[in-house]
Amino acid sequence: FQWSSPPGAIERFKSQEIWFPPPQFYEFCRLCNFSSLGELHKFSSARALEGCERWMPVVLSAADGAIQLLPGDELYPEDPDYTGEKKMIMSTDKKVEDLMKEGGVFHRMVIKNINSLAVCVNIQAKYKHINPLMMKCDNSDYNSRL
């Protein structure tokens, strides 16, 4: 165990010193909006009664990676499979980069491999939440249209 600031944890992830799954990468990117614990506490106290929603990422398998689609993304299904009972499988022969160039409304995590993640968000967050800072862990240009 080691204590790290969110930017420090992301840097350690980028250098492959540590690994964490995509949901934690997303949350570390959200925490990067705050320069101190006090600032985070002030924000969370101010929006505590605004509400929240249940999210379930939907994975779109691409030819060279995957995209975890989140609510608000233009490719997110209208009726996501929250329980796993429907055995929904979304896939395409397109490459991740092509999907990113074709799209316009993003709320997604792009996964090229276990150490290559990118957060791409250009929607307005609901319930006065704050969007994650868009970050990537490789040299691809997913943010070029954002």
C-alpha positions in Angstrom: 0.0 0.0 0.0 1.2 3.5 -0.8 -0.6 6.8 -0.4 -0.7 8.9 -3.6 -2.4 12.0 -4.9 -4.7 11.3 -7.8 -2.3 12.8 -10.4 0.6 10.8 -8.8 -1.4 7.6 -9.0 -2.1 8.3 -12.7 1.5 9.0 -13.4 2.5 5.7 -11.6 -0.1 3.9 -13.7 1.2 5.5 -16.9 4.7 4.3 -16.1 3.3 0.9 -15.3 4.5 0.9 -11.7 0.9 0.2 -10.6 -2.3 -1.0 -12.2 -5.9 -0.3 -11.5 -9.1 -1.2 -13.4 -10.9 1.3 -15.7 -13.5 2.5 -13.1 -10.8 3.5 -10.7 -8.9 5.3 -13.6 -12.1 7.2 -14.3 -12.5 8.2 -10.7 -8.8 9.2 -10.3 -9.4 11.5 -13.4 -12.4 13.0 -11.6 -10.4 13.5 -8.4 -7.8 15.4 -10.4 -10.3 18.3 -10.6 -9.5 19.1 -6.9 -6.2 20.4 -5.6 -6.9 19.4 -1.9 -9.0 17.2 0.2 -10.7 20.3 1.6 -11.8 21.3 -1.9 -13.1 17.8 -2.6 -15.0 17.9 0.7 -16.5 21.3 -0.1 -17.7 20.1 -3.5 -19.1 16.8 -2.2 -21.0 18.6 0.6 -22.5 21.1 -1.8 -23.8 18.5 -4.2 -24.7 15.8 -1.7 -28.5 16.2 -2.0 -28.6 16.6 -5.8 -29.0 12.9 -6.5 -27.2 10.2 -8.3 -27.8 7.6 -11.0 -26.9 3.9 -11.4 -24.3 3.4 -14.1 -23.4 0.2 -15.9 -20.6 0.4 -18.5 -21.4 -1.4 -21.7 -18.4 -2.8 -23.5 -18.1 -2.3 -27.3 -15.4 -4.7 -28.6 -13.5 -3.2 -31.5 -10.9 -4.6 -33.9 -8.0 -3.3 -31.8 -9.4 -2.7 -28.3 -12.6 -1.9 -26.5 -14.6 1.0 -25.5 -16.5 1.1 -22.2 -19.6 3.2 -23.0 -21.2 5.1 -20.2 -24.7 6.9 -20.0 -24.9 9.9 -22.2 -22.5 8.5 -24.9 -24.1 8.4 -28.3 -23.4 4.6 -28.6 -24.8 3.7 -25.1 -27.8 1.4 -25.6 -31.3 2.7 -24.6 -31.9 -0.4 -22.5 -28.5 -1.6 -21.0 -28.2 -5.1 -19.5 -27.8 -4.2 -15.8 -28.1 -7.8 -14.7 -26.2 -9.8 -17.3 -29.3 -11.8 -18.1 -29.6 -10.6 -21.7 -26.0 -11.6 -22.6 -25.7 -8.4 -24.7 -22.6 -8.4 -26.8 -21.6 -5.3 -28.7 -18.8 -5.6 -31.3 -17.5 -4.0 -34.5 -14.8 -4.7 -37.0 -13.8 -1.0 -36.8 -10.7 0.2 -35.0 -11.0 2.3 -31.9 -9.5 5.3 -33.6 -12.1 5.2 -36.4 -14.9 5.0 -33.8 -13.5 8.0 -32.1 -13.3 10.0 -35.3 -16.8 9.1 -36.3 -18.4 10.0 -32.9 -19.3 13.3 -31.5 -21.0 12.8 -28.1 -18.6 11.0 -25.7 -18.8 9.5 -22.3 -16.4 6.6 -22.6 -13.3 4.8 -21.5 -11.1 3.7 -24.4 -9.1 0.6 -23.7 -6.3 -0.4 -26.2 -4.8 -2.9 -23.7 -4.4 -3.4 -20.0 -2.0 -0.4 -19.7 -3.5 1.9 -22.3 -6.6 3.8 -21.2 -8.2 7.1 -22.1 -11.1 8.9 -20.6 -13.2 10.8 -23.2 -16.1 12.9 -22.0 -17.8 15.9 -23.6 -21.3 15.6 -22.1 -22.7 17.7 -19.2 -22.5 15.7 -16.0 -25.9 15.2 -14.2 -26.7 16.1 -10.7 -24.0 18.7 -10.5 -21.3 16.0 -10.6 -18.0 16.9 -12.2 -16.6 15.2 -15.3 -13.2 13.6 -15.1 -10.3 15.3 -16.7 -9.7 13.7 -20.0 -6.5 11.7 -19.8 -4.8 9.0 -21.7 -2.0 6.6 -21.1 -0.6 6.3 -24.6 0.2 8.5 -27.6 -3.0 8.1 -29.5 -5.0 11.2 -30.4 -8.5 10.3 -29.1 -9.1 13.8 -27.8 -8.4 15.5 -31.1 -12.1 16.2 -31.8 -13.1 17.1 -28.3 
